[in-house]
């Protein structure tokens, strides 16, 4: 019996070692395509299969990314904020069934909105991050709370609270204020008291721009072999309880381990917090399916950073990708990692190579394409190249890919997919993909 067990153990270790190499190869491939620059941590059955930094923390210094490099985690801050809310509920200091009026009675519609609505993005409150005027005040400096509230406080509700789900950063901004009322301390102190200190999560917190550390990553709006543009650090008074936290892959690992072992919170609280309430949202967590298994976690996008954090409790799988290049493809990389872990097929993208097209072919794409927001893209052929110009923008070159009807830009991560009408073979639309988002424009001229 012992001999058989030994054979099984050897076989399991061999498989794990093979996956170690394959996972490293996958992430390295994306890094070599300038699509990933950061830290990766992957676990399955509680065993670390990959824990490594790729690329650099800062171009100016040439610092190599490492396991404990610090990154802004953007919207993933919501998982931590939600955990504080549930801890306060366990202490009897609030209930997620409370209306907002109990803590912020002057907020419009506060009697209609519960903490549950805020936690699950079903409040209908306007998302202040959609307000363009926010950026005119300078997001790198502290902003008074009254000013922040003015960006969404008096906006009409998008729908009756609880009737729909629509992501809004404002929900978690308000939850930060609720925490301060219920805990009788400021939000940042509450985070340290209830989460960071008990879990031993070091070198983490807020005020990322003012935090001095050699392990801190510089965020980039663009970071590739041809061009790099540093991103500014958004002040924590703006991102606050919705997206203001910074930490490392090690910190995220400790947080996920706490959930798995029911630390800080009771098992019932963790289960309630991670139960989907609609639209793929739980209470501060996102819920999705990965090869038939329930995955919980959150994505995190903020200036200069794009990350993803998901775990599958069923088999103690954890996928953490923290990245300081906003144009990276962390979500696609996470999909490839999941495919490796569950022995599913996947195909890594090839390095893009530009090809030259004959003039007649280039001219078939010419025209003016209108987008839903009213902007136009003017496409025209010149000097044996295809050019584009957005409304009030500067012209740029669109390099032809080897794949038919696909183009890309060399200096920034933007792709163009032209669509042809069946029968006539005429180009009718273009899909523009940038920063993991797609928008479709219709040819009208």
C-alpha positions as CSV (number, residue, x, y, z in Angstrom):
1,X,0.0,0.0,0.0
2,X,2.8,2.4,0.9
3,X,4.6,1.5,-2.3
4,X,1.5,2.3,-4.4
5,X,1.1,5.6,-2.6
6,X,4.7,6.4,-3.3
7,X,4.2,5.8,-7.0
8,X,1.1,8.0,-7.1
9,X,3.0,10.8,-5.3
10,X,5.9,10.6,-7.8
11,X,3.4,10.8,-10.7
12,X,1.7,13.8,-9.1
13,X,4.9,15.6,-8.6
14,X,6.0,14.9,-12.2
15,X,2.8,16.4,-13.5
16,X,3.1,19.4,-11.3
17,X,6.7,20.0,-12.5
18,X,5.6,19.8,-16.1
19,X,2.9,22.3,-15.4
20,X,5.5,24.5,-13.7
21,X,7.4,24.7,-17.0
22,X,4.4,25.1,-19.2
23,X,2.9,27.9,-17.1
24,X,6.3,29.8,-17.1
25,X,6.5,29.2,-20.9
26,X,3.0,30.7,-21.4
27,X,3.6,33.8,-19.4
28,X,7.1,34.3,-20.9
29,X,5.5,34.1,-24.4
30,X,3.1,36.9,-23.6
31,X,6.0,38.9,-22.0
32,X,8.0,38.5,-25.2
33,X,5.1,39.9,-27.1
34,X,5.1,43.0,-24.8
35,X,1.7,41.9,-23.6
36,X,2.7,41.2,-19.9
37,X,5.0,43.0,-17.5
38,X,4.6,42.1,-13.9
39,X,4.3,39.4,-11.3
40,X,2.4,36.0,-11.6
41,X,1.4,33.6,-8.9
42,X,-0.4,30.4,-9.8
43,X,-1.5,27.7,-7.3
44,X,-3.5,24.5,-7.6
45,X,-4.5,22.1,-4.8
46,X,-2.7,24.5,-2.5
47,X,0.7,24.0,-4.3
48,X,2.6,26.9,-5.9
49,X,3.2,26.1,-9.5
50,X,4.4,29.5,-10.6
51,X,5.6,32.5,-8.5
52,X,7.7,34.8,-10.5
53,X,8.3,38.3,-11.8
54,X,8.5,39.1,-15.6
55,X,9.8,42.3,-17.2
56,X,10.7,45.5,-15.3
57,X,9.3,47.5,-12.4
58,X,10.5,50.8,-13.8
59,X,12.1,51.6,-17.2
60,X,14.3,54.4,-15.8
61,X,16.0,52.1,-13.3
62,X,15.7,48.8,-15.1
63,X,14.4,47.1,-11.9
64,X,13.3,43.5,-12.5
65,X,9.8,42.7,-11.5
66,X,9.7,40.2,-8.6
67,X,7.3,38.2,-6.4
68,X,6.9,41.0,-3.9
69,X,6.7,43.9,-6.3
70,X,3.9,46.3,-5.3
71,X,1.1,47.3,-7.7
72,X,-2.1,49.2,-7.6
73,X,-5.0,46.7,-7.7
74,X,-7.8,49.0,-8.8
75,X,-11.3,47.5,-8.5
76,X,-10.0,44.4,-6.7
77,X,-10.0,46.7,-3.7
78,X,-13.7,46.0,-3.5
79,X,-13.0,42.5,-2.2
80,X,-11.2,44.0,0.8
81,X,-13.8,46.7,1.4
82,X,-16.6,44.1,1.4
83,X,-14.7,41.9,3.9
84,X,-14.6,44.9,6.3
85,X,-18.3,45.4,5.9
86,X,-19.0,41.7,6.7
87,X,-16.6,41.9,9.7
88,X,-18.5,44.9,11.1
89,X,-21.7,42.9,10.6
90,X,-20.3,40.0,12.6
91,X,-19.4,42.5,15.3
92,X,-23.0,43.8,15.3
93,X,-22.0,47.3,14.2
94,X,-24.0,47.2,11.0
95,X,-26.2,44.9,8.8
96,X,-26.0,44.6,5.1
97,X,-29.8,44.9,5.1
98,X,-29.5,48.4,6.6
99,X,-30.5,51.3,4.4
100,X,-28.0,53.9,3.5
101,X,-30.0,56.5,5.4
102,X,-28.8,55.0,8.7
103,X,-25.3,56.2,8.0
104,X,-25.6,58.9,5.3
105,X,-29.2,60.3,5.8
106,X,-28.5,63.3,3.6
107,X,-27.6,61.3,0.5
108,X,-30.5,61.3,-2.0
109,X,-32.6,58.2,-2.1
110,X,-30.8,56.8,0.9
111,X,-34.0,55.3,2.2
112,X,-34.4,53.2,-1.0
113,X,-30.8,52.0,-1.1
114,X,-29.5,49.2,1.2
115,X,-25.9,48.2,1.8
116,X,-26.7,45.1,-0.2
117,X,-27.5,47.2,-3.2
118,X,-24.1,49.0,-2.8
119,X,-22.2,45.7,-2.4
120,X,-23.7,44.1,-5.4
121,X,-23.7,47.1,-7.8
122,X,-27.5,47.1,-7.9
123,X,-28.1,50.6,-6.5
124,X,-28.5,52.5,-9.8
125,X,-26.2,55.2,-8.5
126,X,-24.2,57.1,-11.2
127,X,-20.5,56.1,-11.5
128,X,-18.4,59.1,-10.8
129,X,-15.5,57.7,-12.8
130,X,-17.6,58.3,-16.0
131,X,-17.5,62.1,-15.3
132,X,-15.0,63.7,-17.6
133,X,-14.8,66.8,-15.5
134,X,-13.2,64.8,-12.7
135,X,-9.9,64.8,-14.7
136,X,-9.8,68.6,-15.0
137,X,-9.0,68.9,-11.3
138,X,-5.9,66.9,-11.5
139,X,-6.2,63.3,-10.2
140,X,-2.7,63.2,-8.7
141,X,-3.6,65.5,-5.9
142,X,-6.0,65.0,-2.9
143,X,-9.6,65.9,-3.5
144,X,-12.1,67.0,-0.8
145,X,-14.8,64.5,-0.1
146,X,-17.5,67.1,-0.7
147,X,-16.0,67.6,-4.2
148,X,-16.0,63.9,-4.9
149,X,-19.6,63.5,-3.8
150,X,-20.6,66.4,-6.1
151,X,-19.7,64.2,-9.1
152,X,-22.5,61.7,-8.4
153,X,-24.6,62.7,-5.4
154,X,-27.3,64.6,-7.3
155,X,-27.4,62.4,-10.5
156,X,-30.7,60.6,-11.0
157,X,-30.7,56.8,-10.3
158,X,-30.3,54.8,-13.5
159,X,-33.0,52.3,-12.2
160,X,-34.9,51.3,-9.2
161,X,-32.5,49.9,-6.5
162,X,-32.4,46.2,-6.7
163,X,-34.0,45.9,-10.1
164,X,-30.8,45.7,-12.2
165,X,-27.1,45.4,-11.9
166,X,-24.7,48.1,-13.3
167,X,-21.1,48.6,-12.1
168,X,-20.5,51.8,-10.3
169,X,-17.4,52.9,-8.5
170,X,-19.6,55.2,-6.5
171,X,-21.1,52.3,-4.6
172,X,-17.8,51.4,-2.9
173,X,-17.0,55.1,-2.4
174,X,-20.1,55.2,-0.2
175,X,-19.3,51.9,1.5
176,X,-16.0,53.5,2.6
177,X,-18.0,56.2,4.3
178,X,-20.4,53.7,5.8
179,X,-17.4,51.8,7.3
180,X,-16.1,55.0,8.9
181,X,-19.5,55.7,10.5
182,X,-19.9,52.1,11.8
183,X,-16.3,51.5,12.9
184,X,-15.8,55.0,14.3
185,X,-12.5,55.4,12.5
186,X,-11.3,56.3,9.1
187,X,-11.5,53.8,6.3
188,X,-7.7,53.4,5.9
189,X,-7.3,52.6,9.6
190,X,-10.2,50.1,9.4
191,X,-8.5,48.3,6.5
192,X,-5.3,48.0,8.6
193,X,-7.2,46.9,11.7
194,X,-9.5,44.3,10.2
195,X,-7.6,43.0,7.2
196,X,-3.9,43.9,6.6
197,X,-2.5,43.6,10.1
198,X,-4.3,40.3,11.1
199,X,-3.2,38.7,7.9
200,X,0.3,40.0,8.0
201,X,0.0,41.7,4.7
202,X,3.0,44.0,4.7
203,X,4.0,47.0,2.5
204,X,0.4,47.5,1.5
205,X,-2.1,50.3,1.8
206,X,-3.1,53.5,0.0
207,X,-1.2,56.7,-1.1
208,X,0.8,54.6,-3.6
209,X,2.5,57.7,-5.0
210,X,3.8,58.7,-1.6
211,X,4.9,55.2,-0.6
212,X,8.7,54.8,-0.7
213,X,9.9,51.3,-1.7
214,X,12.3,49.7,-4.1
215,X,9.7,47.1,-4.7
216,X,7.1,49.5,-6.1
217,X,6.2,49.2,-9.8
218,X,5.9,52.3,-12.0
219,X,2.6,52.2,-13.9
220,X,2.7,52.7,-17.7
221,X,-0.1,53.7,-20.1
222,X,2.1,52.3,-22.9
223,X,5.0,49.9,-22.4
224,X,6.4,48.0,-25.4
225,X,9.7,47.7,-27.3
226,X,9.1,50.9,-29.2
227,X,7.5,53.3,-26.8
228,X,6.8,53.8,-23.1
229,X,4.6,56.4,-21.4
230,X,4.5,56.5,-17.6
231,X,1.0,56.8,-16.1
232,X,0.3,59.2,-13.2
233,X,-0.7,57.8,-9.8
234,X,-4.4,58.4,-9.0
235,X,-4.7,59.9,-5.5
236,X,-6.3,57.6,-2.9
237,X,-8.9,60.3,-2.0
238,X,-10.3,59.7,-5.5
239,X,-10.1,55.9,-5.8
240,X,-10.7,55.4,-2.0
241,X,-12.6,52.3,-0.9
242,X,-13.4,51.3,-4.5
243,X,-9.9,51.1,-6.1
244,X,-7.3,52.7,-3.9
245,X,-5.4,49.7,-2.5
246,X,-1.9,48.6,-3.4
247,X,-0.3,45.3,-2.5
248,X,1.8,42.5,-3.9
249,X,1.1,39.0,-5.2
250,X,2.1,37.8,-1.8
251,X,-0.5,40.0,-0.2
252,X,-3.2,38.7,-2.5
253,X,-2.2,35.2,-1.8
254,X,-2.6,35.8,2.0
255,X,-6.0,37.3,1.4
256,X,-7.2,34.3,-0.7
257,X,-5.7,31.9,1.9
258,X,-7.7,33.7,4.6
259,X,-10.9,33.0,2.7
260,X,-10.0,29.4,2.1
261,X,-9.3,28.8,5.8
262,X,-12.1,31.1,7.2
263,X,-9.7,33.5,8.8
264,X,-11.0,36.9,9.9
265,X,-14.5,36.0,8.9
266,X,-16.8,33.1,9.6
267,X,-17.4,30.6,6.9
268,X,-21.0,31.7,6.5
269,X,-19.8,35.3,5.9
270,X,-17.3,34.2,3.2
271,X,-20.0,32.1,1.5
272,X,-22.6,34.9,1.6
273,X,-20.0,37.4,0.3
274,X,-19.1,35.3,-2.7
275,X,-22.6,34.2,-3.7
276,X,-23.7,35.7,-7.0
277,X,-26.4,38.3,-6.8
278,X,-26.9,38.9,-10.5
279,X,-24.8,40.1,-13.5
280,X,-21.8,38.1,-12.4
281,X,-21.5,40.2,-9.2
282,X,-21.5,38.9,-5.6
283,X,-20.8,41.2,-2.7
284,X,-17.5,42.8,-3.7
285,X,-16.6,39.8,-5.8
286,X,-17.0,38.8,-9.4
287,X,-18.3,35.3,-10.1
288,X,-17.6,33.3,-13.3
289,X,-17.3,29.8,-14.6
290,X,-14.0,28.3,-15.5
291,X,-14.3,24.9,-17.2
292,X,-17.4,24.0,-15.2
293,X,-16.0,25.2,-11.8
294,X,-17.1,28.3,-9.8
295,X,-14.4,30.9,-9.9
296,X,-14.5,34.0,-7.6
297,X,-12.3,37.0,-7.5
298,X,-12.0,40.4,-9.2
299,X,-10.3,42.2,-12.0
300,X,-8.4,45.4,-11.3
301,X,-7.8,48.2,-13.8
302,X,-6.5,51.7,-12.9
303,X,-4.1,54.2,-14.4
304,X,-1.0,52.2,-15.5
305,X,-2.1,48.9,-14.0
306,X,-4.2,46.0,-15.2
307,X,-4.5,42.9,-13.0
308,X,-6.7,39.9,-12.5
309,X,-7.3,37.8,-9.3
310,X,-9.4,34.6,-9.3
311,X,-9.6,31.5,-7.3
312,X,-11.5,28.2,-7.6
313,X,-12.3,27.1,-4.0
314,X,-13.3,23.6,-5.2
315,X,-9.6,22.6,-5.8
316,X,-7.8,25.5,-4.2
317,X,-6.7,27.0,-7.5
318,X,-5.4,30.6,-7.5
319,X,-4.5,32.7,-10.5
320,X,-2.9,36.1,-9.7
321,X,-1.5,38.4,-12.4
322,X,-0.3,41.8,-11.4
323,X,0.9,44.0,-14.2
324,X,2.1,47.6,-14.6
325,X,1.4,48.0,-18.3
326,X,-2.2,49.1,-18.9
327,X,-2.2,47.7,-22.4
328,X,-1.3,44.2,-21.3
329,X,-3.5,41.2,-22.0
330,X,-3.9,39.9,-18.4
331,X,-7.3,38.4,-19.0
332,X,-6.3,36.4,-22.0
333,X,-3.2,35.2,-20.2
334,X,-5.3,34.1,-17.3
335,X,-7.5,32.1,-19.7
336,X,-4.3,30.4,-21.1
337,X,-3.2,29.6,-17.5
338,X,-6.6,28.1,-16.7
339,X,-6.3,26.0,-19.8
340,X,-3.0,24.6,-18.7
341,X,-4.2,23.9,-15.2
342,X,-7.3,22.0,-16.5
343,X,-5.6,20.3,-19.5
344,X,-7.7,22.2,-22.0
345,X,-6.5,23.3,-25.5
346,X,-5.2,26.8,-26.1
347,X,-3.4,28.7,-28.8
348,X,-0.8,31.4,-28.1
349,X,-0.8,34.4,-30.4
350,X,2.1,34.7,-32.9
351,X,4.3,37.8,-33.0
352,X,2.7,40.3,-35.4
353,X,4.5,40.9,-38.7
354,X,3.5,43.7,-41.0
355,X,2.9,43.0,-44.7
356,X,2.5,45.3,-47.7
357,X,-0.7,45.3,-49.6
358,X,-1.3,46.5,-53.2
359,X,-2.9,49.9,-53.6
360,X,-6.2,48.6,-54.8
361,X,-6.5,46.4,-51.7
362,X,-5.7,49.4,-49.4
363,X,-8.3,51.5,-51.1
364,X,-11.1,49.0,-50.3
365,X,-10.9,50.0,-46.7
366,X,-11.1,53.8,-47.4
367,X,-14.1,55.6,-45.9
368,X,-15.5,57.3,-42.8
369,X,-16.6,55.0,-39.9
370,X,-19.0,56.3,-37.2
371,X,-18.9,55.0,-33.7
372,X,-21.7,54.9,-31.1
373,X,-20.2,57.8,-29.2
374,X,-20.4,60.0,-32.3
375,X,-16.7,59.9,-33.1
376,X,-15.6,59.3,-36.7
377,X,-12.6,57.4,-38.0
378,X,-11.4,58.5,-41.4
379,X,-9.4,55.8,-43.2
380,X,-7.4,56.5,-46.4
381,X,-4.6,55.0,-48.4
382,X,-1.4,57.0,-49.1
383,X,2.2,56.1,-49.8
384,X,1.5,52.4,-50.0
385,X,0.1,52.4,-46.4
386,X,-3.3,52.7,-44.8
387,X,-3.8,55.7,-42.6
388,X,-6.4,56.6,-40.0
389,X,-7.5,59.8,-38.3
390,X,-10.0,60.2,-35.5
391,X,-12.2,63.3,-35.0
392,X,-9.9,66.1,-33.9
393,X,-7.0,63.7,-33.6
394,X,-3.6,63.2,-35.3
395,X,-3.2,60.8,-38.2
396,X,-1.6,57.4,-37.7
397,X,-0.5,54.5,-39.8
398,X,-2.3,51.2,-39.7
399,X,0.0,48.3,-40.5
400,X,-1.5,45.3,-42.4
401,X,-1.3,42.0,-40.6
402,X,-0.8,38.6,-42.4
403,X,-4.4,37.8,-41.5
404,X,-6.9,39.1,-44.0
405,X,-8.6,42.5,-43.2
406,X,-6.7,42.9,-39.9
407,X,-4.4,45.9,-39.1
408,X,-2.5,47.1,-36.1
409,X,-0.5,50.0,-34.8
410,X,3.2,49.5,-33.9
411,X,3.6,52.0,-31.2
412,X,0.5,51.3,-29.2
413,X,-1.6,48.3,-28.7
414,X,-4.5,49.0,-31.0
415,X,-6.0,46.5,-33.5
416,X,-8.4,47.0,-36.4
417,X,-10.7,44.3,-37.8
418,X,-12.5,45.3,-41.0
419,X,-15.8,43.5,-41.7
420,X,-17.0,42.7,-45.3
421,X,-20.5,42.2,-46.4
422,X,-21.2,38.7,-47.7
423,X,-22.1,38.7,-51.4
424,X,-20.6,42.1,-52.3
425,X,-17.4,41.6,-50.4
426,X,-17.5,45.4,-49.6
427,X,-16.1,46.6,-46.3
428,X,-19.0,47.8,-44.1
429,X,-17.7,48.0,-40.6
430,X,-14.5,48.1,-38.5
431,X,-13.9,46.8,-35.0
432,X,-11.3,48.7,-33.0
433,X,-9.8,46.8,-30.1
434,X,-7.7,48.6,-27.4
435,X,-7.0,47.9,-23.7
436,X,-9.1,44.7,-23.8
437,X,-12.2,46.6,-25.0
438,X,-13.8,46.6,-28.5
439,X,-15.9,49.2,-30.2
440,X,-17.6,48.9,-33.6
441,X,-17.8,51.6,-36.2
442,X,-20.1,51.6,-39.2
443,X,-18.9,52.8,-42.6
444,X,-21.3,55.6,-43.7
445,X,-19.2,57.5,-46.3
